[in-house]
Amino acid sequence: MEPNIPRRGMMLVLSSPSGAGKTSISRRVLAEEPELKMSVSMTTRTRRAGEAEGIDYYFVDLTTFNLMVNRREFLEYAKVFDNYYGTPRSTVEKELAGGRDVLFDIDWQGTQTLAQAARDDLVSIFILPPSTAELERRLRTRARDSLDEVARRMGRAADEMSHWPEYDYVIVNRDLEESVARVRAILVAERLRRQRQPGLAEFVKRLREGQ
């Protein structure tokens, strides 16, 4: 029987320009990896119909959010339009300490902030489209954005893609199945890192003692 060696979880970041397939990959990996859960952000915006507290977001007022910022209780936070969003440090830390991995769907700026806050726990993956033409095709076929919005997203894509060297891994999303398999392979390898297995020292000690 394989020994149960306690390990520390990781923060797994997936970033990409809009339309590269990050959301589809994230959903599949979450469905296939029981030890991986999605990060739940805290926000000051009003809860919408159908949203659940602690599942979609943690909903707080602006005063509470600002107090948490002052107490440095966020791993990262940002203002988007008129609302604030942030990742509570204590919630993520509890998951990591329990050996569970947390998935983050954030941009390069959020990834940089996470790296400053907890680099040893961070594993970052950047998703690239196979071509600019394919990226535009995917954005158009989603049928949820206007042509102006597609053009705006395409305009931002070049700047977003320029940050690929800041990531630990880069995947070109030519095929969804292949990309999901590669993300899962990264998870397997990163879970085996020596520094993520604090129980190894005790396990090896018992081995040396003949147990």
C-alpha positions, -999 to +999 in steps of 0.1 A: +000+000+000+013+035-009+021+055+022-002+085+030+024+113+032+009+147+042+015+174+016+009+211+013-015+223-014-006+248-041-022+279-057-026+270-094-031+300-116-044+298-152-042+330-172-048+338-209-061+364-233-099+362-236-110+334-259-079+312-256-098+285-238-089+291-201-124+288-188-131+255-207-098+241-194-105+252-159-140+236-158-127+203-171-097+202-147-119+210-117-143+182-127-115+157-129-094+167-100-112+161-066-083+177-046-086+210-066-112+237-058-119+271-073-108+301-054-138+322-042-133+359-043-147+385-019-165+414-036-183+446-027-208+443-056-244+434-050-253+397-052-272+388-084-301+364-087-289+328-085-256+336-069-248+318-036-227+332-007-194+313-004-198+296-038-199+324-063-184+351-041-182+362-005-203+394-005-193+423+019-198+460+021-171+485+012-162+493+048-155+456+056-135+453+025-114+483+032-107+471+068-095+438+054-072+457+029-057+477+058-052+445+078-035+429+048-060+400+048-061+397+010-035+378-011-045+401-040-073+426-047-084+449-075-110+475-084-131+465-115-153+494-126-170+505-094-166+473-074-137+457-055-127+420-057-101+402-035-088+368-025-090+362+013-057+350+026-071+329+055-095+309+033-068+300+009-043+292+036-067+268+053-071+249+020-033+247+014-026+236+049-051+208+044-034+195+013-059+209-011-050+228-043-068+261-052-074+272-088-072+309-097-086+324-129-068+358-128-048+380-152-011+387-152-014+416-127-032+394-102-006+367-108+023+391-100+006+401-068+001+364-057+038+358-065+048+386-042+025+373-014+033+336-016+057+326-044+065+292-028+029+281-030+023+294-065+023+274-098+014+295-128+003+285-163-003+308-193-027+296-220-019+307-256-041+303-286-027+284-316-029+316-338-044+351-338-069+340-365-081+312-343-084+335-313-106+358-332-127+329-345-133+316-310-143+351-298-167+355-327-183+320-323-190+326-286-219+347-298-221+367-266-200+397-275-206+424-301-182+430-329-169+461-311-163+440-280-145+413-300-123+440-315-116+454-280-106+420-267-084+413-297-067+447-291-059+437-255-047+402-264-013+413-277-005+431-245-018+402-223+003+376-243+035+397-238+035+385-202+040+348-210+076+347-198+065+355-163+047+321-159+061+288-149+045+269-177+030+278-211+004+257-229-007+263-265-043+253-266-047+236-299-069+209-286-090+210-254-084+173-244-046+177-248-045+209-229-065+195-200-042+165-199-012+188-198-026+209-169-033+176-150+003+164-157+016+197-142-005+191-111+009+156-107+045+168-110+041+198-087+023+178-060+055+156-059+078+185-053+098+178-021+089+211-005+052+204-009+055+172+011+063+182+047+055+146+058+085+132+039+110+139+066+091+118+091+084+091+065+121+087+057+130+088+094+108+058+099+122+040+069+157+045+082+146+031+115+134-001+098+097+006+102 
